[in-house]
């Protein structure tokens, strides 16, 4: 029997493709045991991208410098008024969206959650949205799995084996580093998830792919589930 495992870092209001991978997974693991990446093109753990009248814009959660860079240890800098700034930005960007009331109610509820650690904040938000859109995967933190592998491929394989998974769901970017022979040696098949967001009506001109789930909530409301 096929048992699929998805593994990804817990990101801040990730894009629809993130939730599509959860939808395909029997178990989905939040990879919170690796170092956080910031200020790179592929860093989404403490930031997400929305659409405004002026174009796309990043919303960034401020974090404190600490002795550990592990995602599970990263502390939010809640001294900064980032929550109200994000909500103000979202209000002005999406106040004319078709499902503004629904989107703002959901996002406000999540942003105002009181968490010290970034991973806890992100995971709580993602878990809520999974429940909202009836995604049934088992959600697990890597930090609760007692896996000490430091090699990237062996870590993924150990997670899959611990969950009795025989299929690893990888993003397209994994083609750069997945050791297919090693996965095969452990009888684990690698399936690449190639997902493109179905075009939906957005404010401010042409459709932009890959934006935060936030953009979909405001523009599609409860119909978001049909796009995942």
C-alpha positions in Angstrom: 0.0 0.0 0.0 1.3 3.5 -0.9 2.0 5.7 2.1 3.0 9.2 1.1 5.1 11.5 3.3 5.5 15.3 2.6 8.2 17.2 4.4 8.7 20.9 4.4 9.8 23.8 6.6 7.0 25.5 8.5 6.6 28.7 6.5 4.7 31.9 7.2 1.3 31.8 5.3 2.7 29.7 2.5 1.4 29.5 -1.1 -1.3 27.1 -2.3 1.3 24.6 -3.5 2.3 24.0 0.1 -1.2 23.0 0.9 -1.5 20.9 -2.2 1.4 18.8 -1.0 -0.3 18.4 2.4 -3.4 17.3 0.5 -1.4 14.5 -1.3 0.3 13.4 2.0 -0.8 10.7 4.4 1.7 12.3 6.9 3.2 15.8 6.6 6.2 16.7 8.6 7.2 20.3 9.5 11.0 20.3 9.1 11.8 22.6 12.0 15.2 21.0 12.8 17.2 22.7 10.1 18.7 26.2 10.1 16.4 29.1 9.1 17.3 30.8 5.8 16.8 34.6 5.6 17.3 37.2 2.9 17.5 34.7 0.1 15.2 34.2 -2.9 13.9 30.9 -1.5 13.5 32.0 2.2 9.8 31.9 3.2 10.0 30.8 6.9 9.4 34.3 8.3 8.0 36.1 5.3 5.4 35.8 2.6 4.4 37.7 -0.6 1.1 39.4 -1.3 -0.2 41.7 -4.0 -0.9 45.4 -3.6 -1.8 48.3 -5.9 2.0 49.0 -6.2 2.9 45.4 -7.1 4.0 42.4 -5.0 5.1 43.1 -1.5 6.8 41.0 1.2 5.3 40.7 4.7 8.2 39.8 7.1 7.9 38.6 10.7 10.8 40.1 12.7 13.0 37.6 14.5 15.5 37.8 17.3 19.2 36.8 17.0 19.9 33.8 19.1 22.6 31.1 19.8 20.7 28.6 17.6 19.5 29.1 14.0 17.4 26.0 14.1 13.8 26.9 13.0 12.4 25.3 16.2 14.4 27.7 18.3 13.8 31.0 16.4 12.1 33.6 18.6 9.7 36.3 17.2 10.6 39.8 18.0 7.2 40.7 19.4 8.5 44.0 20.8 8.2 45.3 17.2 4.6 46.2 16.2 4.7 43.8 13.2 1.2 42.3 13.7 -0.6 45.6 13.4 1.6 46.6 10.5 0.7 43.4 8.6 -3.0 43.8 9.3 -2.9 47.4 8.2 -1.1 46.5 5.0 -3.6 43.7 4.3 -6.6 45.9 5.0 -5.5 48.5 2.5 -4.3 45.9 -0.1 -7.5 43.8 0.0 -10.4 46.0 1.2 -11.9 45.9 -2.2 -11.5 42.1 -2.6 -14.7 40.0 -3.1 -14.2 38.0 0.0 -12.5 40.7 2.2 -14.7 40.0 5.3 -13.9 36.3 5.2 -10.2 36.7 4.5 -9.7 39.4 7.1 -11.5 37.5 9.8 -9.4 34.4 9.2 -6.0 36.2 8.8 -6.6 38.5 11.8 -7.4 35.6 14.0 -4.2 33.9 13.1 -1.9 36.9 13.1 -3.1 37.9 16.6 -2.2 34.4 18.0 0.2 34.9 20.9 3.3 32.8 20.3 7.0 33.3 21.2 8.5 30.9 18.7 8.2 31.4 14.9 7.7 27.7 14.2 4.8 27.4 16.7 3.2 30.4 15.2 3.5 29.2 11.6 2.5 25.6 12.4 -0.6 26.8 14.3 -1.6 28.9 11.3 -1.1 26.1 8.8 -2.9 23.6 11.0 -5.9 26.0 11.2 -6.0 26.4 7.5 -5.8 22.6 6.9 -8.8 22.2 9.2 -10.6 25.1 7.4 -10.2 23.4 4.0 -10.6 19.8 5.2 -7.1 18.5 4.6 -6.7 15.2 6.5 -3.0 14.5 6.6 -1.3 13.7 9.9 0.7 16.8 10.8 4.0 16.2 12.8 7.0 18.3 13.9 10.4 16.8 12.9 11.6 18.0 16.3 9.3 15.5 18.0 10.5 12.5 16.0 13.9 11.9 17.6 15.9 11.9 14.3 19.5 13.1 14.5 20.6 12.7 10.9 22.5 15.7 9.6 22.8 14.5 5.9 20.0 16.1 3.9 19.0 12.9 2.1 19.4 10.5 5.0 17.3 12.9 7.2 14.4 12.7 4.7 14.7 8.9 4.4 14.8 8.5 8.2 11.6 10.6 8.5 9.8 8.5 5.9 10.9 5.2 7.4 9.8 6.4 10.9 6.4 7.0 9.5 6.4 3.8 7.5 6.2 5.8 4.4 7.3 4.3 1.0 6.7 7.4 -1.1 8.4 10.8 -0.5 6.7 13.8 -2.0 9.3 16.2 -3.1 9.1 19.7 -4.6 10.6 20.3 -8.0 13.6 22.0 -6.4 14.5 18.6 -4.8 15.8 17.4 -8.2 19.0 19.4 -7.4 19.9 17.4 -4.4 17.8 14.2 -4.0 20.0 11.1 -4.1 17.7 8.9 -6.1 19.9 5.8 -5.6 19.9 6.2 -1.9 16.1 6.5 -1.8 15.9 3.4 -4.0 18.2 1.5 -1.7 15.7 2.1 1.1 12.7 1.1 -1.0 11.3 4.7 -1.0 9.9 6.1 -4.2 10.3 9.8 -4.9 7.3 11.6 -6.5 7.8 15.2 -7.6 4.9 17.4 -7.0 4.5 19.8 -9.9 1.8 22.3 -8.9 0.7 25.5 -10.6 -2.0 27.6 -9.0 -5.2 27.7 -11.1 -5.6 31.3 -12.2 -8.3 33.1 -10.1 -9.5 36.7 -10.1 -6.9 38.9 -8.4 -7.0 42.6 -7.8 -4.6 44.9 -9.6 -4.2 43.5 -13.0 -2.8 40.3 -14.4 -2.7 37.1 -12.4 0.5 36.6 -10.3 1.3 33.0 -9.5 3.0 31.8 -6.2 1.6 34.4 -3.8 0.7 33.7 -0.2 -2.4 31.8 0.7 -3.5 35.1 2.1 -4.1 36.4 -1.4 -6.4 33.5 -2.2 -8.3 33.8 1.0 -9.3 37.4 0.2 -10.0 36.8 -3.5 -11.6 33.3 -3.3 -12.9 32.9 0.3 -14.1 29.4 1.1 -13.8 28.5 -2.6 -10.0 28.3 -1.9 -10.4 24.6 -1.1 -11.3 23.9 -4.8 -7.9 25.3 -5.9 -5.7 23.2 -3.6 
